[in-house]
Amino acid sequence: MSVKLVIQSLQKASGNVNLDTVYRNIFLFRDIGLIETIFCLKSKLTTHSHFFICTKRLSITELDICPMNMDSNYQISHHKFEVYSVCLICKN
């Protein structure tokens, strides 16, 4: 089941869904062994996004940059970029 499908199902059931809450629970379920997460290339082909993920409260912020916007001798077919750290809110 994709995150998109989870969000659509929750929206249908309750109307209001917070993306951070969905991801926080997915990470929690993964960490306690209830689910296994996998990277799906298909979902990355429809959107080009990179994320900062706070390891303390598991909030997710989309980054405005792409580290792959560079000249290269490689023919890159796809990539994944996530930054894991503590956000400014949790740091203070």
C-alpha positions as CSV (number, residue, x, y, z in Angstrom):
1,M,0.0,0.0,0.0
2,S,1.4,3.4,-0.9
3,V,1.5,6.5,1.3
4,K,-0.8,8.2,-1.3
5,L,-3.4,5.4,-0.9
6,V,-3.2,5.6,2.9
7,I,-3.7,9.4,2.8
8,Q,-6.7,9.0,0.4
9,S,-8.3,6.4,2.6
10,L,-7.8,8.6,5.7
11,Q,-9.3,11.6,3.9
12,K,-12.3,9.6,2.9
13,A,-12.8,8.4,6.4
14,S,-12.2,11.6,8.4
15,G,-11.7,14.4,5.9
16,N,-8.7,16.1,7.5
17,V,-5.3,14.4,7.2
18,N,-1.9,15.8,8.3
19,L,1.0,14.6,6.1
20,D,3.5,14.8,9.0
21,T,1.2,12.6,11.2
22,V,0.9,10.0,8.4
23,Y,4.6,9.8,7.9
24,R,5.3,9.8,11.7
25,N,3.0,6.8,12.1
26,I,4.5,5.0,9.2
27,F,8.0,5.5,10.7
28,L,6.7,4.3,14.1
29,F,5.0,1.2,12.6
30,R,8.3,0.5,10.7
31,D,10.4,0.9,13.8
32,I,8.3,-1.5,15.9
33,G,8.2,-4.0,13.1
34,L,4.5,-3.7,12.1
35,I,5.3,-2.7,8.5
36,E,8.3,-2.7,6.1
37,T,8.9,0.4,3.9
38,I,10.3,0.1,0.4
39,F,11.3,2.7,-2.2
40,C,9.1,2.6,-5.2
41,L,10.6,4.1,-8.4
42,K,7.2,4.6,-10.0
43,S,6.2,7.2,-7.3
44,K,9.4,9.1,-7.9
45,L,8.8,9.4,-11.6
46,T,5.6,11.3,-11.1
47,T,7.1,14.0,-8.8
48,H,10.6,15.3,-8.2
49,S,10.9,15.9,-4.5
50,H,13.6,15.9,-1.9
51,F,13.0,16.0,1.9
52,F,14.4,17.1,5.2
53,I,13.2,14.6,7.9
54,C,13.5,15.6,11.6
55,T,14.7,12.5,13.5
56,K,13.3,13.7,16.8
57,R,9.7,14.5,15.9
58,L,9.6,12.9,12.4
59,S,8.4,16.1,10.7
60,I,8.9,16.2,6.9
61,T,9.8,19.3,5.0
62,E,10.2,19.4,1.2
63,L,13.4,20.9,0.1
64,D,13.5,23.6,-2.6
65,I,16.8,22.4,-4.0
66,C,18.0,19.4,-6.0
67,P,21.6,18.3,-5.3
68,M,21.6,16.6,-8.7
69,N,21.3,19.8,-10.7
70,M,24.9,19.8,-11.8
71,D,26.9,19.0,-14.9
72,S,28.0,15.5,-15.0
73,N,29.6,12.9,-17.3
74,Y,27.0,10.4,-16.0
75,Q,23.7,9.7,-17.5
76,I,21.5,9.6,-14.3
77,S,18.2,7.7,-14.7
78,H,16.9,8.5,-11.2
79,H,17.9,9.5,-7.7
80,K,16.7,9.8,-4.1
81,F,17.7,12.5,-1.7
82,E,16.7,12.7,2.0
83,V,18.4,14.6,4.8
84,Y,18.0,13.2,8.3
85,S,18.7,15.6,11.2
86,V,17.1,17.5,14.0
87,C,15.0,20.4,12.9
88,L,15.4,24.0,14.2
89,I,12.3,23.6,16.4
90,C,13.7,20.5,18.2
91,K,17.2,21.9,18.3
92,N,16.1,24.9,20.5
